[in-house]
């Protein structure tokens, strides 16, 4: 999963993290998030709120649309609202309960008008200049040892961060069925799943010839791929799917550096998987291409990118190991992500960018300061739409609350980001 590892821990053992207790939150600030936060009029939006009065009723309003909600014992709620037509490019969605109130912005997108009958003798009208993209709200996501069904873990992260994550990270290998119950549980929380699909058997090591990229591209797994596609299509709700992530490293058997794979094999496998799944009608998938941050000796990204027609969003995984390992040193967010982000923008101009896995060690610097700098750095770049925190105590204590200072800084940084 992370830089310079040559052997991978069994992902099924990720649930072995140390238990933790959330730091009490005092005088919580009311916050709302939207999923999705952009679309045409008529879009059904899940509104999630935290920090509201406990066990109270409230109202969500956006233009002429309203919806009622009730908060839990922790001041949390989720509700659905259909976005009404609006005169401008954006509309505030406001939740109010008693004296507590918070808002988030929904950005309207419009499809091009269809051409009906056009005079072939008329010269085509000049294409309008593209509108400047509206500033995106940086979404907060998390991966926890218990996964999408561990409600207690996710509730505790909500308390730590001061808001509910709108993205939940999940992992499956090539021996597991599409996790529809998990996807539905995440949807029930008003969030979306970032589903990691790994072509190997957990625990089998990096040399697994049965899962060579050539075999995937040759169609050996097509019945299994179609099962996934049909299941996801039948479920019908949005899901982000990252197949074969961190492919530019050498710690997974889908790397072109190991397992009998060679140059060009990854792109061929990706395109085949994409086409087989797409053939089932699974149009609800956002295909996320997700390398590790480049490092000396990693495979160049240019030879691993499947092409814009096969990718909907791009992502990076990157960790500040600090001095927690003998080979590592402290890296600022810009040092960690700067080069990789530049390469993604060159390879996939205009695609949204996610930080799909990140966290920091405590050793070697101030993790609290790093958390603050990270959110500020990412939120200032409009094409970066999400940060997903790897909330595990594993190689080192990556958790948000590895220290009280870290947890407090993280929550404050999220609250301070533009909305």
C-alpha positions in Angstrom: 0.0 0.0 0.0 2.7 2.5 0.8 6.1 3.5 -0.7 9.0 1.1 -1.0 7.3 -2.0 0.5 8.0 -5.1 -1.4 5.7 -7.4 0.6 2.1 -6.5 1.3 0.3 -7.2 4.6 -2.9 -9.1 4.2 -5.6 -6.6 3.8 -8.0 -8.9 5.5 -6.0 -8.3 8.7 -6.5 -4.5 8.5 -9.3 -4.9 11.1 -6.6 -5.6 13.7 -6.1 -1.9 14.6 -6.0 -0.8 18.2 -9.2 0.3 19.7 -9.5 4.0 20.5 -11.8 6.4 22.3 -12.9 9.7 20.7 -12.0 12.9 22.4 -15.1 14.7 23.7 -16.2 17.5 21.4 -17.3 20.6 23.1 -19.5 23.3 21.6 -19.7 21.6 18.3 -20.2 23.8 15.3 -23.1 22.9 13.0 -21.9 21.7 9.6 -23.7 20.3 6.6 -22.4 18.4 3.6 -24.1 17.5 0.3 -23.8 14.4 -1.8 -23.7 15.1 -4.7 -22.8 18.8 -4.5 -23.4 19.5 -8.2 -25.9 18.5 -10.9 -28.9 19.7 -12.8 -32.2 20.8 -11.3 -34.1 17.8 -10.1 -31.0 16.2 -8.6 -31.8 14.2 -5.4 -29.2 15.4 -2.8 -28.4 13.7 0.5 -27.9 16.4 3.1 -25.8 15.3 6.1 -25.5 17.4 9.2 -23.4 17.3 12.4 -23.1 19.5 15.4 -26.8 20.3 15.6 -28.9 20.3 18.8 -29.4 16.7 20.0 -32.7 14.9 19.4 -34.3 17.9 17.8 -36.3 18.7 14.7 -35.2 21.0 11.9 -35.8 22.1 8.4 -33.6 22.1 5.2 -34.3 24.8 2.6 -32.9 25.5 -0.8 -34.9 28.0 -2.8 -38.4 26.8 -3.0 -37.6 23.3 -1.8 -37.8 22.2 1.8 -37.4 19.0 3.8 -37.7 18.1 7.5 -35.1 16.3 9.6 -34.6 15.0 13.1 -31.2 14.7 14.8 -29.8 11.8 16.7 -28.5 11.8 20.2 -25.2 13.0 18.9 -26.7 15.9 16.8 -26.3 14.0 13.5 -28.9 13.8 10.7 -29.3 12.8 7.1 -32.1 13.8 4.8 -33.0 13.9 1.1 -33.8 17.1 -0.9 -34.6 17.5 -4.5 -32.9 20.6 -5.9 -35.3 23.1 -7.5 -34.6 25.2 -10.6 -32.5 28.2 -9.9 -31.8 31.5 -11.7 -28.1 31.4 -10.9 -25.2 28.9 -11.1 -25.4 27.9 -7.4 -27.8 27.7 -4.6 -27.3 27.6 -0.8 -28.8 24.5 1.0 -29.4 25.5 4.6 -30.3 23.4 7.6 -31.7 25.0 10.7 -32.6 23.5 14.0 -33.3 25.9 16.9 -30.6 28.5 17.0 -28.2 26.3 15.0 -27.8 26.8 11.3 -25.3 25.8 8.6 -25.3 25.9 4.8 -23.4 24.3 1.9 -23.5 25.3 -1.8 -25.0 23.2 -4.6 -23.6 24.0 -8.0 -25.9 23.6 -11.0 -24.6 21.9 -14.2 -26.5 22.1 -17.5 -26.3 19.7 -20.4 -26.0 21.0 -23.9 -29.3 21.6 -25.7 -30.0 18.8 -28.2 -30.0 19.7 -31.9 -33.4 18.9 -33.6 -33.6 20.1 -37.2 -30.6 22.0 -38.4 -30.3 23.6 -41.8 -27.3 21.9 -43.5 -26.6 25.1 -45.4 -26.0 27.1 -42.4 -22.5 27.4 -41.0 -22.2 26.0 -37.6 -22.3 28.5 -34.8 -19.0 29.1 -33.1 -18.5 27.0 -29.9 -19.0 29.1 -26.8 -15.9 29.6 -24.6 -15.9 27.1 -21.7 -17.2 28.5 -18.4 -14.7 28.7 -15.6 -15.3 25.8 -13.2 -17.0 26.6 -10.0 -14.9 26.2 -6.9 -15.3 22.7 -5.5 -15.8 21.8 -1.9 -13.2 19.4 -0.7 -15.0 16.3 0.5 -13.9 14.4 3.6 -13.6 10.6 3.4 -12.2 7.9 5.6 -11.1 4.3 5.7 -11.4 2.4 9.0 -10.4 -1.1 10.2 -14.0 -2.2 10.4 -14.9 -1.0 7.0 -18.3 0.3 5.7 -20.4 -1.8 8.1 -18.6 -0.7 11.3 -21.0 2.1 12.3 -19.3 2.7 15.7 -16.0 3.3 13.9 -17.6 5.8 11.5 -19.6 7.5 14.2 -16.4 8.0 16.2 -14.6 9.5 13.2 -17.6 11.8 12.8 -17.1 13.0 16.3 -13.4 13.4 15.9 -13.6 15.3 12.6 -16.6 17.4 13.5 -18.4 16.2 10.4 -19.6 12.9 8.9 -17.4 11.5 6.1 -19.1 11.7 2.7 -16.8 9.0 1.3 -16.1 5.6 2.8 -13.1 3.6 1.7 -13.6 -0.2 1.1 -11.4 -3.1 -0.2 -12.3 -6.3 -2.0 -10.1 -8.9 -3.7 -11.0 -11.1 -6.8 -12.6 -13.8 -4.6 -15.4 -11.6 -3.3 -18.7 -10.7 -4.7 -19.7 -7.1 -5.3 -20.5 -5.8 -1.7 -24.0 -4.5 -2.3 -25.0 -4.6 1.4 -22.0 -2.5 2.3 -22.7 -0.1 -0.5 -26.3 0.3 0.8 -25.1 0.8 4.3 -22.8 3.6 3.2 -25.6 5.1 1.1 -27.8 5.0 4.2 -25.3 7.3 6.0 -25.6 9.8 3.2 -22.1 8.9 1.9 -20.6 7.3 -1.2 -18.2 4.3 -1.4 -14.7 4.4 -2.8 -14.5 0.7 -3.6 -11.0 -0.7 -4.1 -11.1 -3.8 -6.4 -7.9 -5.8 -6.2 -7.0 -8.5 -8.7 -5.4 -11.1 -6.4 -6.0 -13.3 -3.4 -5.4 -11.6 -0.1 -2.5 -13.1 1.7 -1.0 -14.8 -1.4 2.0 -12.5 -1.7 3.2 -10.6 -4.7 3.8 -13.6 -7.0 0.4 -14.9 -8.0 0.5 -16.1 -11.6 -3.2 -17.0 -11.5 -3.9 -13.2 -11.5 -1.3 -12.1 -14.1 -2.4 -9.1 -16.1 -2.2 -11.1 -19.3 -4.8 -13.5 -17.9 -7.2 -10.7 -17.0 -6.8 -9.1 -20.4 -7.3 -12.5 -22.1 -10.8 -12.9 -20.6 -10.1 -15.6 -18.0 -12.0 -13.6 -15.4 -14.9 -12.4 -17.6 -17.7 -14.3 -15.9 -16.6 -12.9 -12.5 -16.3 -9.4 -14.0 -19.8 -9.6 -15.5 -21.2 -10.7 -12.1 -19.8 -7.5 -10.5 -21.1 -5.4 -13.3 -24.6 -6.9 -13.2 -24.7 -6.5 -9.4 -23.6 -2.9 -9.5 -25.9 -2.1 -12.3 -28.8 -3.7 -10.5 -28.0 -1.7 -7.3 -28.1 1.4 -9.5 -26.6 4.1 -7.2 -23.3 6.0 -7.7 -20.1 4.2 -6.7 -16.5 5.1 -7.2 -14.5 2.0 -8.3 -10.7 2.0 -8.2 -9.3 -1.1 -9.9 -5.7 -2.2 -9.3 -4.6 0.9 -7.4 -1.0 1.9 -6.7 0.0 0.1 -9.9 3.2 2.1 -10.3 4.8 0.4 -7.2 6.1 -3.1 -6.8 4.1 -4.3 -3.8 1.0 -5.7 -5.6 0.9 -8.5 -8.2 -0.7 -6.2 -10.8 2.6 -4.2 -11.0 4.3 -4.5 -14.3 7.6 -5.0 -12.4 6.6 -8.4 -10.9 4.4 -11.5 -11.3 5.4 -12.1 -14.9 3.8 -8.9 -16.1 5.4 -6.6 -18.6 5.1 -3.2 -20.2 1.7 -2.4 -21.5 0.0 -5.2 -19.6 -1.7 -2.9 -17.0 -3.4 -0.7 -19.6 -4.6 -3.8 -21.5 -6.0 -5.3 -18.3 -7.7 -2.1 -17.2 -9.4 -1.5 -20.6 -10.6 -5.1 -20.7 -12.1 -4.9 -17.1 -13.7 -1.6 -17.9 -15.3 -2.8 -21.2 -16.6 -6.1 -19.7 -18.2 -4.3 -16.7 -19.5 -1.5 -18.9 -21.2 -4.0 -21.2 -23.5 -5.0 -18.3 -25.0 -1.5 -18.2 -23.3 -0.4 -15.1 -23.4 3.3 -15.9 -23.4 4.2 -12.2 -19.7 3.6 -11.8 -17.1 6.3 -11.6 -13.8 4.7 -12.7 -11.0 6.0 -10.6 -7.4 5.5 -11.8 -5.2 5.7 -8.7 -1.4 5.5 -8.7 0.8 5.9 -5.6 2.7 9.2 -5.4 5.7 8.8 -7.8 9.1 8.0 -6.2 12.6 7.1 -7.4 12.3 3.7 -9.2 8.5 3.7 -9.6 7.0 2.9 -13.0 6.4 6.1 -15.1 2.7 7.0 -15.0 2.6 7.8 -18.7 2.8 4.1 -19.6 0.1 3.1 -17.1 -2.7 5.5 -18.0 -5.5 3.7 -19.8 -6.8 6.9 -21.6 -9.5 9.4 -21.0 -12.2 7.3 -22.5 -11.6 4.6 -19.8 -11.2 6.9 -16.8 -13.7 9.2 -15.1 -11.5 10.5 -12.2 -7.9 10.2 -11.1 -6.4 9.9 -7.7 -3.2 9.6 -5.6 -2.2 7.7 -2.5 0.5 9.2 -0.4 1.7 9.0 3.2 4.0 11.2 5.3 6.0 8.5 7.0 8.1 11.1 8.9 10.9 9.3 10.6 8.8 6.3 11.6 10.8 4.1 9.2 14.6 3.8 8.8 14.4 4.9 5.1 11.9 7.8 5.5 11.9 11.5 6.4 9.4 14.2 7.0 7.6 15.5 3.9 5.3 18.5 3.7 2.0 18.1 1.8 3.4 19.9 -1.3 6.6 17.8 -1.2 4.5 14.6 -1.0 1.9 15.4 -3.6 3.2 18.2 -5.8 4.9 16.1 -8.5 2.2 13.5 -8.7 -0.5 16.1 -9.0 1.3 17.8 -11.8 1.7 14.5 -13.7 -2.0 13.7 -13.2 -3.0 17.1 -14.7 -0.8 16.4 -17.7 -2.1 12.9 -18.3 -5.8 13.6 -17.6 -6.5 17.3 -18.1 -9.9 18.4 -16.7 -10.5 15.2 -14.7 -11.4 15.6 -11.0 -8.6 14.5 -8.6 -9.1 12.6 -5.4 -6.6 11.9 -2.6 -7.7 8.4 -2.1 -5.4 7.4 0.8 -3.3 9.6 3.0 -2.2 10.1 6.6 0.8 11.2 8.6 3.1 9.7 11.2 3.7 11.6 14.4 7.5 11.0 14.3 9.8 13.6 12.8 7.6 16.7 13.0 4.3 18.2 14.1 1.5 16.0 12.8 -1.0 18.7 13.9 0.7 21.3 11.7 0.9 18.8 8.9 -2.9 18.2 9.1 -3.6 21.9 8.9 -1.3 22.4 6.0 -2.7 19.4 4.1 -6.3 20.5 4.2 -5.3 24.1 3.3 -3.0 22.9 0.4 -5.7 20.6 -1.1 -8.7 22.9 -0.6 -6.8 25.7 -2.5 -6.8 23.5 -5.7 -10.3 23.4 -7.3 -9.8 20.2 -9.2 -9.1 18.3 -6.1 -12.5 17.1 -4.9 -11.8 14.8 -2.0 -9.3 13.7 0.7 -9.7 10.2 2.2 -7.9 9.6 5.5 -6.4 6.2 6.3 -7.6 5.9 9.9 -5.5 2.8 11.0 -2.9 2.0 13.6 -0.8 -0.2 11.4 2.8 0.4 10.3 2.6 3.5 12.5 -0.3 5.2 14.1 -1.9 6.9 11.1 -5.1 7.6 12.9 -6.6 11.1 13.1 -6.4 10.9 16.9 -2.9 9.5 17.3 -2.6 12.5 19.5 -5.0 15.0 20.9 -3.2 17.8 19.0 -3.6 15.9 15.8 -7.3 15.4 16.2 -8.0 19.0 17.2 -6.0 20.3 14.3 -7.7 18.0 11.8 -11.2 19.0 12.9 -10.3 22.7 12.9 -8.8 22.5 9.4 -11.9 20.8 8.0 -14.1 23.4 9.6 -12.0 26.2 8.1 -11.9 25.0 4.5 -14.0 26.9 1.9 -17.6 25.8 1.6 
